[in-house]
Amino acid sequence: MFARIALRRLSPSCRILAQPSSKILPSIITSVPTPSPVRSFHSTSPSLAKKSKNKKNQPIEEEEEEVTEDIPVTIDFDAVTSKFEKTLEKFSKSATELKLGKANPKIFDNLPVETADGEVPFNTIAQTSVKGRHFVITLFDPANGKHVINAILASDLNMSGQIDPANKFAIKVPLPSLTTETKKESAKALKEVFEKYKHGKGSDSLASVRTHFRHKFTKHLKKQKLSDAENKLLKELEDLHKKYGDKLADAFKSAETAILK
């Protein structure tokens, strides 16, 4: 009893020490923190290092080359035909002008005319048509009538004209008579035009058109030796060129006959 009274009088900290050991130990043990296990650190983990080693030993995969599909090379025969047709049209236009000769109403178009306002081209002050055996020059201003007549007389056309008494806006110029010599000169000029459009160096000739499309076709071929299909296309091009060469020759003969008759 005296022990209990004495224990009560002790301070709380002394009470804990005075208590039996069996009651004190559990609280002491639980208050001490449990040390965590020591971890070892490496710059590279063994498993990762092994994997890296395996990557070095693996063969490097080659990148797959992109496969492009070959586009078949061909000849645009519609474009070739269109070019050949334009060549024929240009020859026909030139042949018509030569057939008319000095009877061509455009004969005065580039004639310089000295007016009160200075020198001007003929076609800026007048226009020409053919009626019967006369050129009829229609003046935009009748004041230029004498100036136009003087310009015609001063040219090497060997023509003259006079103002129509019934119409001060019109000048009549007789058409020159066609002689054998003038016909031969026109036929010779027609032959030169024919040669120009047949195999001249200009881009309008049939030969130049054929060469252009042949070169365009062959430069895209990857093999020097042509296949049967490629040779067939080139033969078609040659056949088309020959066809239009014959058409051009027929047009020339027809125009030559019209000039010399």
Residue pairs with C-beta under 8 A, 6 or more apart in sequence:
7 15
7 18
10 18
16 24
17 24
44 52
73 217
73 220
73 221
73 230
74 217
74 233
75 213
75 216
75 217
75 233
75 234
75 236
75 237
76 213
77 236
77 237
77 240
79 213
80 209
80 210
80 213
80 237
80 240
81 240
83 209
84 206
84 209
84 240
84 241
84 244
86 204
87 197
87 204
87 205
87 206
87 209
87 244
87 248
88 197
88 244
88 247
88 248
88 251
90 197
90 204
91 193
91 194
91 197
91 248
91 251
91 252
92 251
92 255
94 193
94 197
95 190
95 193
95 251
95 252
95 255
96 255
97 104
97 106
98 186
98 189
98 190
98 193
98 255
98 259
99 186
99 255
99 258
99 259
101 178
101 182
101 186
101 259
102 157
102 159
102 175
102 176
102 182
103 130
103 175
103 176
105 128
105 129
105 130
105 135
106 128
107 128
107 135
107 157
108 122
108 123
108 126
108 128
108 135
108 137
108 152
109 121
109 122
109 123
109 128
110 121
110 122
110 123
111 121
111 122
111 151
111 152
111 155
112 119
112 120
112 121
112 122
112 151
113 119
113 120
113 121
113 122
113 125
113 144
113 147
113 148
113 151
114 147
114 150
114 151
115 125
115 144
115 147
116 143
116 147
122 148
122 151
125 139
125 140
125 141
125 144
125 147
125 148
126 137
126 138
126 139
126 140
126 144
126 148
126 171
127 137
127 138
128 135
128 136
128 137
128 138
129 135
129 136
129 138
130 136
130 175
133 174
133 175
134 172
134 173
134 174
134 175
135 161
135 172
135 173
135 174
135 175
136 170
136 171
136 172
136 173
137 148
137 161
137 170
137 171
137 172
137 173
138 169
138 170
139 145
139 148
139 168
139 169
139 170
139 171
142 168
142 169
145 163
145 168
145 171
148 161
148 171
149 160
149 161
149 162
149 163
149 171
152 159
152 160
152 161
152 173
153 159
153 160
157 176
158 176
159 173
159 174
159 176
160 173
160 174
161 171
161 172
161 173
162 171
162 172
163 170
163 171
164 170
164 171
164 172
176 182
183 259
183 260
184 260
186 259
187 256
187 259
187 260
190 252
190 255
190 256
190 259
191 252
191 256
194 248
194 249
194 252
196 202
196 205
197 204
197 205
197 206
197 248
198 205
198 206
198 207
198 245
198 248
198 249
199 205
199 206
199 207
200 207
200 208
201 208
202 208
203 209
203 212
206 241
206 244
206 245
206 248
207 241
209 241
210 237
210 238
210 241
213 237
214 234
214 237
217 233
217 234
217 237
221 230
226 234
